[in-house]
């Protein structure tokens, strides 16, 4: 869930105050933040069939919005009261859930608060550094994150920006030909068993088409040189 979505109305004040001065929170502030988080969890739960998975989704959301500095499994587990991060790691790495359904609900939720006719869609690519060869899509492209050619994954994002804030509408993982041409390797890594190769601009056009079909308002579309 994009953090900018929650910065609306009472939730904005609640999150700001909680992040700055946890000890000085008023009961009304905590209640407003809790109501917002409960509503977000309710909207995102249907694509997760198992109750255990839904519980870990709530824990991950609380971890993301918590003031802990490192946003990974162990601090998230501590925030949720779990002894280990095993459940969260299973959710992110092995559990079965409808990622596209979560994406679409997230888009609907964000647009209900941030959508406006003069919004701007931004097509952008980003990279995540990864070690080894097992993560789906990993390769050795030029990485703007590292400033050099480095092992990592690349993806394309489609955020929308308006006077109310920003939210990511869609995302797509870029799979180089070395992955799309190796179906067994891709399936073992948890990726799609069959997917035709698409360049990053082609992925961006596919996301733009889905945004148009979903009637996402925008006056402009922009992007970087990629």
C-alpha positions in Angstrom: 0.0 0.0 0.0 1.5 3.3 -1.0 2.0 5.5 2.1 0.7 8.6 0.4 -2.8 7.2 0.2 -3.4 7.6 4.0 -2.4 11.2 4.1 -6.0 12.4 4.0 -8.2 14.1 6.6 -7.9 12.9 10.2 -5.6 10.0 9.2 -3.0 12.5 8.0 -2.8 14.2 11.4 -2.8 10.8 13.1 0.1 9.4 11.1 2.1 12.6 11.4 1.7 12.9 15.1 2.4 9.2 15.7 5.6 9.4 13.6 6.9 12.5 15.4 5.8 12.1 19.0 4.3 8.7 20.0 4.2 9.6 23.6 2.1 12.7 23.1 -0.8 11.1 21.1 -4.3 11.9 22.0 -6.9 9.1 22.2 -8.8 10.7 19.3 -5.7 10.6 17.1 -5.1 6.9 17.8 -8.8 6.2 17.2 -8.7 8.0 13.8 -5.6 6.2 12.7 -7.0 2.8 13.8 -10.2 3.4 11.9 -8.3 4.3 8.7 -6.1 1.2 9.0 -9.1 -1.1 9.7 -10.8 0.2 6.6 -7.7 -0.4 4.4 -7.4 -3.9 5.8 -11.0 -4.6 5.1 -10.7 -3.6 1.5 -7.5 -5.6 0.9 -8.5 -8.9 2.6 -10.8 -10.6 0.0 -7.9 -11.6 -2.4 -6.4 -13.6 0.5 -8.3 -16.8 0.9 -6.7 -18.1 4.1 -7.3 -16.4 7.5 -3.6 -16.8 8.4 -2.6 -14.9 5.3 -5.1 -12.1 6.1 -3.6 -11.8 9.6 -0.1 -11.4 8.2 -1.4 -8.8 5.7 -2.6 -6.7 8.6 0.8 -7.2 10.4 2.7 -6.1 7.3 0.6 -2.9 7.0 1.2 -2.0 10.6 4.9 -2.6 10.1 5.0 -0.3 7.1 3.2 2.5 9.0 5.2 2.0 12.2 8.1 4.2 13.3 10.6 1.4 13.2 13.6 2.4 11.1 14.2 -0.9 9.3 11.2 -2.1 7.3 11.9 -5.8 7.2 10.6 -9.0 8.7 12.1 -8.9 12.3 10.9 -5.3 13.1 7.5 -6.0 11.6 7.2 -9.2 13.7 8.1 -7.2 16.8 5.4 -4.6 16.0 2.8 -7.3 15.5 3.8 -9.3 18.6 5.1 -12.3 16.6 8.1 -14.3 17.9 9.7 -14.6 14.4 9.1 -13.2 10.9 8.3 -16.6 9.4 4.7 -15.9 8.8 5.4 -12.6 7.0 8.1 -14.1 4.9 5.8 -16.9 3.9 3.1 -14.4 2.9 5.5 -12.4 0.7 7.4 -15.4 -0.8 5.2 -18.5 -1.0 1.6 -17.8 -0.1 -1.0 -17.9 -2.9 -3.1 -14.7 -3.3 -4.5 -12.6 -6.1 -2.0 -9.8 -6.6 -3.9 -8.2 -9.5 -7.0 -8.0 -7.4 -5.1 -6.2 -4.6 -3.6 -3.9 -7.2 -7.1 -3.0 -8.6 -8.6 -2.4 -5.1 -5.7 -0.3 -4.1 -6.2 1.8 -7.3 -9.9 2.3 -6.6 -9.2 3.3 -3.0 -6.5 5.8 -4.0 -8.5 7.4 -6.8 -11.5 7.8 -4.6 -9.4 10.2 -2.5 -6.8 11.5 -5.0 -8.4 11.3 -8.4 -9.1 14.6 -10.2 -9.3 15.6 -13.9 -6.0 17.5 -13.8 -4.0 14.6 -12.4 -0.7 13.6 -14.0 0.3 10.0 -14.6 4.1 9.4 -14.4 5.6 6.4 -16.2 8.9 5.5 -14.4 11.2 2.6 -14.1 13.1 1.6 -11.0 15.5 -1.1 -9.8 16.1 -3.2 -6.7 19.6 -4.7 -6.0 19.6 -8.5 -5.6 22.3 -11.0 -5.0 22.5 -14.4 -6.7 20.5 -15.8 -9.6 17.3 -17.1 -8.0 15.1 -14.0 -7.7 12.7 -13.9 -10.7 13.8 -11.5 -13.3 17.2 -10.8 -11.8 19.9 -9.8 -14.3 22.9 -7.5 -14.6 21.5 -4.3 -16.1 22.6 -0.7 -15.5 21.2 0.2 -12.1 20.4 3.8 -11.3 20.0 2.8 -7.7 23.7 1.6 -7.6 25.0 3.9 -10.3 26.6 1.0 -12.1 25.9 -2.3 -13.8 24.8 -4.6 -11.0 22.7 -7.6 -10.2 19.1 -6.6 -9.6 15.5 -6.6 -10.7 13.9 -3.9 -12.7 10.3 -2.8 -12.7 8.0 -0.2 -14.2 5.6 2.0 -12.1 2.6 4.1 -13.0 2.0 6.7 -10.2 -0.7 9.4 -10.4 -0.1 12.8 -8.8 -2.7 15.4 -8.0 -3.2 18.3 -5.6 -4.4 15.7 -3.0 -1.2 13.6 -3.1 0.3 10.7 -5.0 -0.4 7.0 -5.3 1.0 4.2 -7.4 -1.7 2.9 -9.7 0.1 -0.1 -11.2 3.4 -1.9 -11.4 5.0 -4.5 -13.6 8.2 -6.6 -13.2 10.5 -6.5 -16.2 11.6 -10.0 -17.3 14.6 -10.0 -19.6 14.7 -12.5 -22.5 16.9 -14.8 -20.4 13.9 -15.3 -18.2 11.0 -15.3 -20.7 12.9 -17.8 -22.9 13.5 -20.1 -19.9 10.0 -21.2 -18.7 11.1 -23.8 -16.2 13.6 -21.4 -14.5 10.9 -18.7 -14.3 8.4 -21.1 -12.8 10.8 -22.4 -10.2 11.5 -18.8 -9.1 7.8 -18.1 -8.6 7.4 -16.1 -11.9 4.9 -16.7 -14.7 5.5 -20.0 -16.5 4.6 -18.4 -19.8 5.0 -14.7 -20.6 6.1 -13.1 -23.8 9.0 -10.7 -23.6 8.0 -7.0 -23.3 10.3 -4.0 -23.1 9.9 -1.5 -20.3 8.2 1.0 -22.6 5.8 -1.8 -23.7 5.0 -2.6 -20.1 4.3 1.1 -19.5 1.9 1.2 -22.4 0.1 -1.9 -21.1 -0.4 -0.2 -17.7 -1.5 3.0 -19.4 -4.1 1.0 -21.3 -5.5 -0.6 -18.1 -5.6 2.9 -16.5 -7.7 4.2 -19.4 -10.0 1.2 -19.3 -10.5 1.8 -15.5 -11.4 5.4 -16.3 -8.5 6.8 -14.3 -8.6 10.7 -14.8 -5.5 12.4 -16.0 -4.7 15.6 -18.0 -1.1 14.7 -18.7 1.2 11.6 -18.9 4.9 12.0 -18.5 8.0 9.9 -17.9 11.8 9.9 -18.1 13.9 9.1 -21.1 13.5 5.3 -20.8 
